Amino acid sequence: MSHADDFARGPVLRVVNYHNTPFAGADQFDREFAALSKRFAPVREADLDVWLDTGRWPHDRPGVIPAFYNGYRNNFDVARPLLEKHGLVGWFFAVTAYSSCPVEDQPAFTATRTLATVDDDYDDPRTALSWDELRSLDGPHVVASHTRNHTRVALDDAAKLEDEIVGAQEDFARELGHKVRSFAWLFGGRYGENPMADAAVDRAGYDFLFSNFNVQRLRRG
């Protein structure tokens, strides 16, 4: 039995994490997505609503979320067409200030943050998903938040937490025309671990929080 078969025997939802998806790895991503699509159903936020509201999984197969973190340009050019080839829905956790950063300033932006790029993917310095690309992804796939700047913030610094969490949501609302529902805090923290960060997540109005441990639906009111 393959590792993919073992993976498919578990709970009803899996999240498979990716960061850069370079052109050099396209054949490997093609094989991975093909294997996932054979065993799992694509997942949207509405599927999570049904599952968490009723306890009923709305598909006849377990679901898989291929999650792409940091908002890299090669996610759009390499991963997106392969996801669509295999009928999968990608979840793209973008860093809003990175997408807003002028192309010529992106090398300096990544150098001062925990963002790793692939040197030989492109002939120009743009490594971030553009807002036009994010708007194109919004609908066929899921666009989600992975903070504004992708920088480590002290968890007792209310102003910086507000900027990273609420500020990112403000950017999405301005550029996409609506808020995004899902958020992943830097380094995979969970909701419920820090009241100040939780309060900022609540103010931003996110519905789902992705961590290194689980997917939480945030109930309010």
Summary of the structure (lengths in Angstrom):
residues: 221
radius of gyration: 17.2
end to end distance: 46.4
largest distance: 50.9
contacts: 681
relative contact order: 0.13
helix: 45%
strand: 17%
